[in-house]
Amino acid sequence: MEHTLSVKEMGKIAKEASYKLKKLKTKEKNAMLLEIKKALLNQKENILRANEEDIKKGRENNMPEGLIDRLLLTDERIEAMAKSIDEVIDFKDPVGKVLSMEENYAGLLIGKKTVPMGVIAIIYESRPNVTLDAAILSLKASSAIILRGGKESIKSNIAIADAIRLGIKNAGYDEDFVQIVKDTSRESSKELMQLKGYVDLLLPRGSASLINSVVENAKVPVIETGVGNCHIYVDDKCDIENAVKIIENAKTQRIGVCNAVESLVLNKNLPDKFFDLFNEVVEKHKIKVHADEAALPKLKNAVKAEEDDYGREYLDYEISVKTVNDVDEAIDHITKYSTGHSESILTESYERAMKFLEEVDSACVYVNASTRFTDGGEFGKGAELGISTQKLHARGPVGLDELVSYKYVIFGHGEYRK
């Protein structure tokens, strides 16, 4: 009978594997990633079968459609996952970059150079593509990784992780560069959060309850990837038709993602034309609108908003609407309810746009664009491990450059301190 590794045993194995991984050159890492791509495509049918089981169970448990969409894998999505490996191969190696080199007063040459984190861990929920994204980014950044997905996608995650490990093995390297925790209990999650001495960086990716649990319980360094209560402020000086198109994209292209807009903030002077066009979008997608008293009579499929509606991440065909007098009031509302993820202003006023960019304190702040662009791939970073809403070390899409640390390298000529 096969021995099931404990989380601590996995930590020890990952630490040992990380010492081997950090010795690999860029060409070797890229060759390994190419083998992972081949294995992923070769194992596609197995992965889709596993995903079907997860989807079936999700529907039996009345999982909301937005979360089903997050969980679903298709031929096209697996092909896109394979393509993301090519993108990561093409990116410059984030390890070994000399960030600076200066001579100090004593003649020492002091350099700053990027180095691997060592062991990265990620705790995530119902998006199986994260299994691949996290693994390939960590490998390119020369760090071993421990994956701990949610029970909703466990069969899909294991199938993808098996393909990744097969690819690593086929390339001639230690498959334990990537490990997956198969136990989806809270105990395994908490144990991973507290694996001090083995895990060098932990990222939570999922619901507010997951992220809060990690922040409260972790004993290892954490990058907090936040919930996405994303706002769009529609100014009265905007291109109405374009504004509605942006809102439709931000709300409905994919409802179960953290960069979908959840809150609309509307200038009180918007003309009837805006509401006519927006109502067409509401009816087309059957969006439930939680509106304040000012907007309620102008909107279809609307109910009176409660206080907590303005802070919710719906992940569904729902949206909150708040009416404001001007851009200052819009900024105040966003500041109160934002999760620090992504906010956008739709306006043709340069002054108001610049004020919004300056005063809104979120990871990503847009002018005349959809919040759906907050994504590692869209930012030119390739895949990502999440969107950081904190300010230390990493903010916004967490890509390759955020998955390395640095050290100082100092060259002397016999100097000693007097």
LINZIDA-V51111 format. One record per residue. N is the residue number from 1. OMEGA is omega in radians with two decimals (* if undefined). D_FIRST is the distance of its C-alpha to the first C-alpha in Angstrom with 2 decimals. Layout:
BEGIN
N/OMEGA/D_FIRST + N/OMEGA/D_FIRST
END
This chain:
BEGIN
1/-3.09/0.00 + 2/3.13/3.81 + 3/3.08/6.38 + 4/-3.09/9.14 + 5/2.99/12.37 + 6/3.13/15.31 + 7/3.13/18.62 + 8/3.09/20.11 + 9/3.10/17.51 + 10/3.10/18.21 + 11/3.12/21.85 + 12/3.14/21.70 + 13/3.13/20.05 + 14/-3.14/22.67 + 15/3.11/25.45 + 16/3.14/24.64 + 17/-3.10/24.37 + 18/3.11/27.69 + 19/3.09/29.48 + 20/-3.05/28.68 + 21/-3.07/29.53 + 22/3.11/32.90 + 23/-3.08/34.03 + 24/3.07/33.89 + 25/-3.10/37.27 + 26/-3.12/38.22 + 27/3.14/38.11 + 28/3.11/34.58 + 29/3.13/33.39 + 30/3.09/35.30 + 31/3.09/33.84 + 32/3.10/30.32 + 33/3.11/31.43 + 34/3.08/32.84 + 35/3.08/29.56 + 36/3.10/27.94 + 37/3.13/30.75 + 38/-3.12/30.14 + 39/3.12/26.42 + 40/-3.13/27.31 + 41/3.12/29.86 + 42/-3.11/27.75 + 43/-3.04/24.99 + 44/-3.10/27.67 + 45/3.09/26.99 + 46/-3.14/23.30 + 47/-3.14/24.49 + 48/3.10/27.25 + 49/3.10/25.06 + 50/3.14/22.80 + 51/3.09/26.06 + 52/3.11/27.48 + 53/3.11/24.76 + 54/3.14/25.57 + 55/-3.14/29.27 + 56/3.13/29.01 + 57/3.12/27.33 + 58/3.13/29.93 + 59/3.09/32.77 + 60/3.14/31.47 + 61/3.10/31.56 + 62/3.08/35.09 + 63/3.12/34.32 + 64/-3.08/37.73 + 65/3.11/38.68 + 66/3.11/39.00 + 67/3.03/35.33 + 68/3.12/34.37 + 69/3.09/36.33 + 70/-3.04/34.43 + 71/-2.98/31.12 + 72/2.97/32.32 + 73/3.09/31.49 + 74/3.04/33.74 + 75/-3.09/34.47 + 76/-3.12/37.24 + 77/3.08/35.19 + 78/3.05/32.52 + 79/3.11/35.43 + 80/3.07/36.88 + 81/3.12/33.64 + 82/3.12/33.76 + 83/3.14/37.42 + 84/3.07/36.67 + 85/3.08/34.70 + 86/-3.13/37.92 + 87/3.14/39.85 + 88/3.06/37.66 + 89/-3.08/37.97 + 90/-3.12/41.73 + 91/3.08/42.01 + 92/3.11/43.19 + 93/-3.13/40.67 + 94/-3.10/40.95 + 95/3.06/40.04 + 96/3.10/42.83 + 97/3.05/45.76 + 98/-3.07/48.73 + 99/3.12/49.94 + 100/3.08/53.02 + 101/-3.08/54.81 + 102/3.09/57.82 + 103/3.12/59.91 + 104/-3.03/60.67 + 105/-3.07/63.88 + 106/-3.13/62.81 + 107/3.08/62.01 + 108/3.06/58.22 + 109/-3.01/56.60 + 110/-3.13/54.03 + 111/3.11/51.53 + 112/-2.95/48.87 + 113/3.14/45.84 + 114/-3.12/42.76 + 115/3.12/39.35 + 116/3.02/35.71 + 117/-3.08/34.43 + 118/3.09/31.27 + 119/3.08/28.41 + 120/3.03/29.10 + 121/3.08/27.20 + 122/3.06/28.09 + 123/-3.04/27.54 + 124/-3.03/28.77 + 125/-2.83/28.97 + 126/3.12/29.51 + 127/-3.06/30.49 + 128/3.11/27.74 + 129/3.10/30.20 + 130/3.11/29.97 + 131/3.14/26.49 + 132/-3.10/28.25 + 133/-3.10/31.46 + 134/-3.09/29.90 + 135/-3.04/27.75 + 136/3.09/30.63 + 137/3.13/33.14 + 138/3.14/31.06 + 139/3.10/30.41 + 140/3.12/34.12 + 141/3.05/34.91 + 142/3.09/32.72 + 143/2.99/30.39 + 144/-3.10/26.61 + 145/3.00/25.52 + 146/-3.10/23.03 + 147/3.08/23.24 + 148/-3.13/22.91 + 149/-3.12/24.15 + 150/-3.11/24.99 + 151/-3.10/23.30 + 152/-3.05/26.05 + 153/-2.97/24.92 + 154/-3.13/21.22 + 155/3.09/20.27 + 156/-3.11/23.20 + 157/-3.13/22.38 + 158/3.14/18.82 + 159/3.12/20.30 + 160/3.14/23.09 + 161/3.09/21.02 + 162/3.11/18.84 + 163/3.12/22.24 + 164/-3.13/23.56 + 165/3.08/20.78 + 166/3.11/21.20 + 167/3.11/24.92 + 168/3.13/24.60 + 169/3.12/22.52 + 170/3.11/25.12 + 171/3.09/27.80 + 172/-3.10/26.41 + 173/-3.06/25.39 + 174/-3.11/22.51 + 175/3.12/20.53 + 176/2.90/19.90 + 177/3.13/23.56 + 178/3.08/22.28 + 179/3.10/19.37 + 180/3.07/18.86 + 181/-3.09/17.95 + 182/3.09/16.06 + 183/-3.09/16.91 + 184/3.11/20.48 + 185/3.09/21.56 + 186/-3.12/24.75 + 187/-3.14/23.07 + 188/3.11/21.13 + 189/-3.13/24.44 + 190/3.13/26.43 + 191/3.12/24.15 + 192/3.11/24.59 + 193/-3.01/28.33 + 194/-3.07/28.52 + 195/-3.13/26.57 + 196/-3.12/29.71 + 197/3.13/29.66 + 198/-3.14/27.05 + 199/-3.12/28.30 + 200/3.14/31.83 + 201/3.13/32.60 + 202/3.06/31.28 + 203/2.97/32.55 + 204/3.12/32.29 + 205/-3.13/33.13 + 206/-3.03/33.79 + 207/3.11/35.70 + 208/-3.12/38.10 + 209/3.09/35.85 + 210/-3.10/32.96 + 211/3.13/35.40 + 212/3.13/37.11 + 213/3.13/33.88 + 214/-3.12/33.05 + 215/-3.09/36.64 + 216/-2.99/36.75 + 217/-3.02/33.43 + 218/3.02/32.69 + 219/3.10/33.10 + 220/3.13/32.71 + 221/-3.04/35.41 + 222/2.85/35.57 + 223/-3.08/37.45 + 224/3.06/38.37 + 225/-2.88/38.26 + 226/3.02/40.46 + 227/-3.06/41.05 + 228/2.92/43.65 + 229/-3.03/46.70 + 230/-3.10/48.74 + 231/2.89/52.51 + 232/3.04/55.20 + 233/3.13/58.80 + 234/-3.11/61.31 + 235/3.12/64.65 + 236/3.06/67.95 + 237/-3.14/68.73 + 238/3.01/66.01 + 239/-2.98/65.83 + 240/-3.08/65.09 + 241/3.14/63.70 + 242/3.13/61.44 + 243/-3.12/60.30 + 244/3.09/59.14 + 245/3.12/57.26 + 246/3.14/55.45 + 247/3.13/54.59 + 248/3.11/53.30 + 249/-3.06/51.04 + 250/-3.10/49.80 + 251/-2.88/49.07 + 252/-3.10/47.94 + 253/2.96/46.45 + 254/-3.02/43.03 + 255/-3.01/43.10 + 256/-3.09/39.60 + 257/-3.02/40.01 + 258/-3.14/41.17 + 259/3.03/44.27 + 260/3.12/45.71 + 261/3.12/48.99 + 262/-3.05/48.84 + 263/3.04/52.34 + 264/3.06/55.73 + 265/-2.99/58.70 + 266/3.02/61.99 + 267/-3.06/65.44 + 268/-3.09/67.91 + 269/3.10/70.31 + 270/-3.09/68.07 + 271/3.13/70.11 + 272/-3.13/69.48 + 273/3.13/68.35 + 274/-3.09/65.13 + 275/3.09/64.32 + 276/-3.11/65.27 + 277/3.14/62.86 + 278/3.11/60.06 + 279/3.06/60.41 + 280/3.10/59.90 + 281/3.14/56.52 + 282/-3.12/55.71 + 283/-3.13/56.58 + 284/-3.05/54.89 + 285/-3.14/51.48 + 286/-3.13/52.05 + 287/3.03/51.64 + 288/-3.05/52.12 + 289/3.07/54.49 + 290/-2.94/54.78 + 291/3.03/58.31 + 292/-3.03/60.81 + 293/-3.11/64.20 + 294/-3.07/65.97 + 295/-3.02/63.64 + 296/-3.11/62.77 + 297/-3.05/65.90 + 298/-3.00/65.44 + 299/3.08/61.86 + 300/3.12/60.35 + 301/-3.04/57.27 + 302/3.01/57.79 + 303/-3.13/57.30 + 304/-3.12/58.60 + 305/2.97/56.30 + 306/-3.07/55.12 + 307/-3.07/54.76 + 308/3.09/50.96 + 309/-3.08/51.10 + 310/-3.13/52.35 + 311/-3.02/49.25 + 312/2.92/46.60 + 313/-2.99/44.18 + 314/-3.06/44.30 + 315/-3.08/41.90 + 316/3.10/43.76 + 317/3.09/47.17 + 318/-3.13/48.91 + 319/3.05/51.13 + 320/-3.14/53.45 + 321/3.11/57.08 + 322/3.11/59.37 + 323/-3.13/63.04 + 324/-3.12/64.62 + 325/-3.04/68.10 + 326/-3.09/67.31 + 327/3.12/64.81 + 328/3.12/65.05 + 329/3.07/64.00 + 330/3.13/61.19 + 331/3.12/59.90 + 332/3.14/60.18 + 333/-3.13/58.15 + 334/3.13/55.42 + 335/-3.11/55.35 + 336/-2.98/54.85 + 337/-3.06/52.04 + 338/3.00/50.34 + 339/3.08/46.78 + 340/-3.08/47.92 + 341/-3.05/46.25 + 342/3.10/48.83 + 343/-3.10/52.39 + 344/2.99/55.11 + 345/3.08/58.88 + 346/-3.04/60.71 + 347/3.00/64.28 + 348/3.10/67.07 + 349/3.13/68.40 + 350/-3.09/67.68 + 351/-3.12/68.55 + 352/3.10/66.21 + 353/-3.13/63.38 + 354/3.11/63.80 + 355/3.13/64.04 + 356/3.13/60.77 + 357/-3.08/59.00 + 358/-2.94/60.42 + 359/3.10/59.82 + 360/-3.02/56.54 + 361/3.07/53.79 + 362/-3.10/50.63 + 363/-3.11/48.28 + 364/-3.11/49.84 + 365/-3.00/53.39 + 366/2.92/54.92 + 367/3.06/58.41 + 368/3.10/58.84 + 369/3.14/55.26 + 370/3.07/52.18 + 371/-3.12/49.53 + 372/3.13/46.95 + 373/3.12/47.53 + 374/-3.01/45.59 + 375/-3.12/42.67 + 376/-3.14/41.44 + 377/-3.12/42.10 + 378/3.12/45.52 + 379/3.13/46.46 + 380/-3.12/45.68 + 381/-3.02/42.62 + 382/3.10/40.10 + 383/-3.13/37.00 + 384/3.05/36.70 + 385/-3.14/34.34 + 386/3.09/36.73 + 387/-3.13/40.34 + 388/3.08/41.18 + 389/3.05/43.82 + 390/-3.05/44.20 + 391/3.14/46.72 + 392/3.06/45.12 + 393/-3.06/43.59 + 394/3.08/42.93 + 395/-3.07/44.73 + 396/-3.12/44.38 + 397/-3.13/41.84 + 398/-3.13/39.22 + 399/-3.05/39.00 + 400/-3.05/38.62 + 401/3.14/41.56 + 402/-3.08/40.19 + 403/3.06/36.82 + 404/3.00/38.35 + 405/3.07/40.05 + 406/3.03/42.84 + 407/3.07/44.13 + 408/3.04/47.59 + 409/-2.98/48.43 + 410/3.12/51.68 + 411/3.13/53.84 + 412/3.13/56.46 + 413/-3.10/59.31 + 414/-3.10/59.55 + 415/2.98/60.25 + 416/-3.06/59.94 + 417/-3.13/60.64 + 418/*/64.04
END
